[in-house]
């Protein structure tokens, strides 16, 4: 072989770049596949835990006279599939979930999916407004406390956040209802809207949104008035939590070298705060906000009871007390799916805010 050819052959060729899936797309695909796997696990866990609950659903749903008749008991168990082995019951339940059929409620005698479609939007509306208030006030208070570290504003906000975390939500709901409605009469009573106005035409189930879509400003004003007090009660704990986490996250970022370098360059304080500090501090803030929204959505039972708010908390309580197994499993599935959706959204926001997350 000529020397020229040997020299050419010895030179390594540059590796071709493979056009693969973008990092953000790979990141999203992994998270979605993991969410689907966890959704299957939620159906299994809710089914097993529901069937481990002590008590007999037959005795809870049949009267004493019917309970004494073996033929009626056997017929009831056959109608609700309780005479089959557990693995077969789970297979039927999983097949129904895939098709959107969550079974029949034993207390309302309606499909569980229809009941949840009626109750879930009320809780979503309440929890959504509460988390929006919490994000605005909690993040703002945390930033102010961090920028005014060890000053009067910092001490006041830290005390207020500690009070918000420490005060029991049900006690605060009772006090707010008694003071603002019963004594001062500056807020509406219980429910989602004034009975004289009635509910707007149902489109989304969110009465504030449905009232706007229907052009009914009177119903919208009434719905906002009924919504604001329970939302503020629910938001107080989350405001205190976000204030403390935001303060610690902002203080940690303020001590980084790149923030000091930005100050040395003479960049305006507003640019440093929004472009450098808040963006870096958003990851822990988003984590806490996502967990807080899931907690608000699944922990509104007492607040809904005090304000007569027809949400999923009331439906879950009634289903549990009557051992309505399809309804209990439906509520558990909805809450679990909501947590999965929130975690997926948080993961996506991680990848958007911090490119290092999606490249790992």
LUMNUVEX-486352 format. One record per residue: residue in one letter; x, y, z of N, C-alpha, C, O in turn. Coordinates in steps of 0.05 Angstrom, whole numbers, plus 5000, padded with zeros to 4 digits. Example, Ala and Ser with C-alpha at 12.3 -4.5 7.8 and 13.67 -1.06 7.14 Angstrom:
BEGIN
A526448865156524649105156526449345156528549345169S525749555142527349795143525850015157526850235161
This chain:
BEGIN
X501749765000500050005000501850255000503750265015X501250444983502850694983502750835009500850815025X504950985014505051135040502851335043501951385065X502051455021499951665022497251535031495851655046X496751295020494251165028494251085057492251095071X496650995066496850915094496451155113495151125133X497451385105497151625122494251705123493251795144X492851675100489951755099488351565116486451645130X489051305114487551105129487951135159486251065175X490351235168490951265196489551495209489251505234X488551685193487151915204484351835212482851745194X483551855237480851765245478751965233479052205234X476551845223474452005213472752125235472251985255X471852365232470152485254467452325256466252255236X466752285281464252135286461852295277461652535283X459952165264457552295255455652335279455352155296X454452565280452452615301449852465295448752485273X449052325314446452175311444152365318444052495339X442352365300439952535304437952365320436352225309X438152395346436252245363434052425373433552645363X432752325394430552475406431652695423433652655437X430552935422431653155438431553085468429852935476X433353205484433453135512430853185527429953025543X429453405521426953465535424853265528423253185545X424753175502422752975494423352705508421452575517X425852625509426552375524425752395553424752205565X426252625565425552675593422552645597421652515616X420952755579418052745581417052455577415252365591X418152315557417352045552417851865576416151705584X420151895589420751735613418751795635417751615649X418152055639416352125661413452025655412051935673X412652035630409851935623409651635627407651535638X411751485618411651195622411651125652410350945660X413251275667413251225696410551295709409651155727X409251505699406651575709404551365703402851305720X404651245679402851025672403250785690401350655699X405750715696406350495714405250555742404150375755X405750795751404750865778401650875779400450805799X400350945757397450945756396350665759394450615774X397650465746396850185751397350115780395649975792X399550195792399950135820397850255838397150145858X396950495831394850625847392250455847390950425868X391550355823389150185822389449935840387549855853X391749815840392249585856392149645886390949505902X393549865894393649935922390850015933390049935954X389350175917386750265927384850025929383250005947X385049835910383349595912384049425937382249345951X386649375941387449215964386649345990385549216008X387349595993386749736019383749756024382949736047X382149806003379349826006378149556016376349556033X379149336006378149076014379248986041378148796053X381349116050382349056077380949206099381449156123X379249406092377949556112376049376128374449236116X376149386155374349216170371449306167370849546166X369649116165366849186162365649026139367148946121X363148986139361748836119360049036102358149156113X360649076076358949256060356049166058354349326054X355648906060352848806059351248916083349049016080X352448886107351048986131350749296131348849396142X352649436118352549726117350449826098349450056101X349649666078347849756057345049636058343249736046X344749406072342149286075341049326102342549346122X338449346104337149376130337249116146338048906136X336349126171336448896188334648676178335348436180X332248746168330448536158331548396133331448156131X332648556115333848436091336348276097336948076085X337848376118340348246125339847966136341547786134X337447926148336747666159335847456138335447226145X335547536113334647356092337047276076338147446061X337947026077340346936062340046976032342047026018X337646946022337246975993337747255984339047305963X336847455999337247735992340147805995341247945978X341547706015344347756018345947635995347747775984X345347385988346747265965346247415939348147445923X343747505935343147655911344647915910345748005889X344848055933346248315934349248275929350448435914X350348065940353248015936353747945907355848015896X351947795894352247725866352047975848353548005829X350148145854349748385838352148575838352848705819X353548585861355848765864358548615861360648735866X358448365853360848215847362448135871364848065868X361248135895362748065919362947765924364347675942X361647605907361747315910364147195894364546955895X365547355879367747265862370347285878370547435898X372447135870375047155884376147445880375447585862X378047515898379147785898380547845872380348065861X382147655862383547705837381747755814382247925796X379447615813377447665792376047925796375548065776X375548005821374348265826376248485817375348685805X378848455822380748655813380948665783381148885772X380948435770381048435741378648585729378948735710X376248535740373948675730374148975736373349145719X375149045760375449325767377449465748376949685739X379749335743381749455725380649485697381149685684X379249275687378049305661376049535659375949675639X374449575680372649795680374050065681373150255668X376250075696377750335698378850405671378750635663X379950215657381050265630378850375611379450545594X376350275614374150365598372750615609370750705597X373650715632372350945644369950875661368451055669X369650615668367350525684368450465712369950275715X367750625732368650585759366650435776366950425801X364550325764362550185779360250355787360150595781X358350235801355950365811356250435840357050265856X355450675848355550755876353250625891350950625881X353850515914351750385930350150575946348050505957X351050825948349451025963347851205946345551275953X348851275922347251445904345951295881344251405867X346651035878345550865857346050995829344350965811X348251125826349051235801351951145795353351055813X352751165770355551095764357451275780356951515783X359551155790361551315806362751535789363351745800X363151475764364351675746362551925745363652155744X359951895744358152125744358252275770358252525770X358352135792358552265818361152425820361152655829X363352315811365852455813365952695794367152895800X364652665771364552895752362953125764363353355756X361253065783359653275796361153395820361053645824X362653235835363953325860366753425856367653615869X368253305837371053375834371453665825373253805836X369853775806370354055798370054255821371454455822X368254205840367954385863370454395879371354605888X371654165884374154155899376454275883378254415894X376554225857378654335840378454645840380554775841X376054745840375755045840376755155867378155355867X375955025889376755125915379855095919381055285927X380954865912383854825916385454995896387555085903X384355035872385855195852386155485861388255605858X383955605871384055875881385855895906387356085909X385755695923387355695947390355685940391955825952X391155515921393955495914394855745899397155815901X393055865883393856115870394456335890396356485888X392656365910393156555931395756495946397256675953X396156235951398556155966401056225951403056315963X401056175924403456225909404156525908406456605911X402056685903402556975902403557085928405657215929X402157025950402857145976405357005988407057135999X405456735986407656585998410356655986412256706000X410456665959412956725946413757015951416057075956X411757195949412357485954413357525983415357665987X412057406002412957436030415657306034417357426048X416257086021418856956024421057126013423257136025X420557245990422657405977423157655994425457735999X421057786004421358016021422957946047424658096055X422257716059423657636083426557576078428257636095X427257466054430057406048431557666043433857696052X430357846028431758096022432058276047433858436048X430158246066430358406091431258226114430058246136X433158066109434057866129434857996156436258196156X433757886178434257966205433358256211434258376229X431558356194430358616199427458566209426558346212X426058786214423458776226421558626207419958446216X421658686181419858546163420358246162418458086161X422858166164423457886164422357746189421257536187X422757866212421757746237418657736237417557526245X417357946227414357936227413357716208411557566216X414557696185413657496165414257216175412657026170X416457176189417056906200415156836221414356596223X414357026238412356966259409656896246408256706254X408857056226406257006213406256736199404256586199X408556666186408656406173408456176193407255966188X409756206216409556006237406755976248405855756253X405356206250402556186259400856046238399155886245X401256106212399755976191400155676190398255526185X402555596196403155306196401955166221401154936220X401855306243401155186269398155176273397154996287X396655376263393755386269392255166255392655126231X390655006269389154786256387154906235385855106241X386954786213385254886191382354876198380855066193X381454656211378654636218377854856238375654956237X379554916258378955116277378855396264377055546270X380655446246380655696232378155726215377055946212X377255506203374855516186372455576204370755736196X372255466227370055526245370055816254367955946254X372455916261372656196270371956386247370456576251X372956326223372356506200369456506193368356716188X368156276194365256256188363656406209361756546202X364456376235362956506256363256806256361356956258X365756896252366357186253365357336229363857526231X366157236205365557396181362757356170361657536157X361557136176358757096166356757136188354857296184X357057006211354957026232355057286246352957406251X357457386254357557626270357657886253355958056256X359557896234359958136218358158146193357558366183X357357906183355657886160356858036136355458176121X359457996131360758126108361457916087362357996065X361057666092361457456073358957296070357357276088X358557166046356156996043356256756061358256696073X354056606061353856366078355156126064357056156049X354055896069355155646059354255606030352555746020X355455396018354755335991356655465971358555605979X356055425945357755535924356555785911358055945899X353955825914352656055902350056105917348955925929X348956345915346456405928344156235917343956205893X342556105934340355935924338456085906337255965888X337956345911336056495895337056525866335456545848X339656525861340756555834340856285820340456275795X341456075834341755815821344455785808345955985805X345055545799347655485787347555565757345455545745X349755645746349855705717349755455701350055235712X349255475675349255235658351955095660354055215656X351854835666354254685670355854635645354854505626X358254725644360154675621362654545632363454335623X363954675651366454575662366054465691367754325701X363854535704363454465731364554675751363954665774X366254855741367255075757365355305754365055425733X363955375775361755555773362655845766361155985753X365055925774365956185766366456195736365756395723X367655985725368155975696365555945681365156085661X363755775690361155735677359555995677358156045657X359656145699358156395700359256595680357756745667X361856605677363056785657362356695629361756865612X362356435624361656335597358756395590358056455567X357056395611354156455606353556755607351356835601X355556915614355057205616353457285640352257505640X353457115660351857185685353757295706354957145721X354057565706355857695725354857685753356357685772X352157665757351057645784351857375796352557365820X351657165780352456905791355456895795356356775815X357057015778359957015781360757165807362457065822X359457385812360057535836359357375861360857375881X357057245860356257075883358056845887358756775909X358956715865360756485867363456565878364556425895X364456795870367056895881366756955910368556895926X364457085918364057145946363956895964365056895986X362656685954362556435969365156285969365756135987X366856345949369356195946371656315962373356165971X371656565967374056705977374656626006376956586012X372656596023373156536051374356256055376456226067X373056046045374255776048376955756034378755606043X377355896011379955885998382056016015384355906016X381456236027383456366045384156196069386456176078X382056056080382555876102384455656094386355586109X383955536071385655316062388455426055390455276058X388655666045391155776036393055856058395455876054X392055906082393656006104396055826110398255926113X395555566112397755376118399755386096402155386101X398855376071400655366048402255626045404555626037X400955846052402456106051404756096071406956176064X404256006095406455986115408655796106410955856109X407855576094409755376084411455496062413955476062X410155616042411655736019413355966028415556006016X412456126047414056346057416756246068418856366062X416656046084419055946097420955816076423355856076X419755656057421455526037422655726018424955706010X421055926010422056125991424256286004426256345991X423956356029425956506043428656356044430756466037X428556106051430955946053432255906025434655906022X430555856005431555815978432856065967434956055954X431656295971432656545961435256615975437156715963X435356576001437856626017440156456007442456546006X439556206000441656025990442756125964445156115959X440956215946441856315920443356575922445256625908X442456745941443757005944446756985952448257165947X447456755964450256725971451956595950454356545955X450856535926452456415905454256615892453856855892X456456505879458456675867457356825843458057065839X455556705827454656845803452857075810452657265794X451557065833449857295842451757525850451157755844X453857465864455757665872457157785847457758025847X457657615827458857715803456957905788457858105776X454357835788452458005774452258275788451858485775X452458275815452458525829454958695823454858935821X457258545821459758685816459658815788460959025784X458258695769458058805742456259055741456159195721X454759105763453059335764450259295753448959485745X449359035751446758985740444659085760445059085784X442359185750440259275768439259055787439258825780X438359135810437358935830435058785820434758545826X433258905804430958765794431758545774430658325775X433758605758434758405739435958165754435557935747X437558225773438858015789436757845803436957595804X434657975814432657825829431057635811430857395817X430057735788428357575771429857395752428957165747X432157475743433557315723435457115736435856895725X436557175758438556995771437456865796437556615798X436357015814435656905840433156735839433156505846X430956855829428456715829428456465811427356255819X429756485788429856255771431256015784430455785781X433456075797434955855811433355755835433655515842X431855925848430355845872427755715866426355615884X426855715840424255615834423955305837421755215842X426155155835425854865836424754765863422854625862X425954845886424654755911421954885916420254765928X421555125906418955255909416755105894414555055904X417355025869415454865854414854595867412554505866X416854475878416454215892414454245915412554095917X414954445931413154485954410354565945408354475956X410154735924407554815914405954575902403554555906X407354395888405954165878404953975899402653885898X406553925920405653765942403353895957401553765966X403554165960401454315974398854295959396654275972X398854315933396354305917395154025920392654005923X396753815919395653545924394453515951392353395954X395753635971394653615998392053776000390153686014X391854005988389454165988387154015975384854015984X387753875953385653735938384553495953382253435951X386253365968385453125982384753176012383752986025X385353416022384953456051382853676057383153816077X380853706040378953916044376353826058374353956057X376453596071374053476082372753656103370353716101X374253736122373153896144372354176135370154276143X373954306118373154566107370654546091368854716093X370454336074367954306058365554246076363354336070X365954106098363754056116362854306130360354356133X364654476139363954726153362554916134360655046142X363554946110362355136091360355016072359455136053X359554766078357554616061358354626032356754686015X360854576027361954576000361654295988362954115998X360154255967359653985956361953885940361753875915X364153815953366553725939367053435943365453285955X369453355934370153065935370652975964370452745970X371353165982371753096010369152996023369252796037X366953136018364353046028363552786016362452606030X364052745990363352495977364952265988363852045993X367552315993369252106005368352026033368351796040X367652226049366752176076364152006076363951806091X362252086060359751936059360151646049358951456058X361951626029362551356018363951176039363350936040X365751296054367151136074365351046097365550816106X363551226106361751156128359750946120358750796137X359050926095357050726086358350486072357050316061X361050476074362550256061361850216032361449996023X361650436018361050435989363750385975365150575968X364450125971367050055961367650175933369850275929X365850155914366550275887367050575889368850685876X365550725906365951005909368551065923369951255915X369250915943371850955957374150905938376051055938X374050695923376150635903376250855882378450925873X373950955874373951175854375251425865376751555851X374651495890375851725902378951695905380451875899X379751455914382551405917384051415890386251515888X382751315869383951325842384151615833386251685821X382151775837382252055828384352205842385952355830X384552175869386652315884389452225875391252395873X389751965871392351875862393151975835395452045830X391151985816391752085790392352385791394052485776X391052525809391652815812394452855821395953025811X395352695841398152715850400052645827402152775824X399452445811401152375789401352605769403452665759X399052725763398952945744400553175754402053305739X400353235780401853455792404853405791406453575784X405653155798408453085797409553095768411853185764X407853015749408753035721409153325712411053395699X407253495720407553785714410053905727411454055715X410453825752412853925767415453825753417353985750X415453575744417853475729418253625703420553685696X416053685689416353835664417454115670419154215655X416454245691417454505698420354495706421854685701X421154275719424054245725425654255700427654405698X424854095680426354085655426354345640428354415627X424254505642424054765628425854965642427255115629X425754975669427255165684430255105685431955285681X430854855690433654775694434454565672433654335675X435854635652436654445631438254205641438353995628X439654245663441254025674439553785682440553555682X436953835689435253615698434653425675434753185678X433953535651433153375629435553245615435253065599X438053335620440353225608441553005625443452865615X440652955648441752755666440852475656441552275668
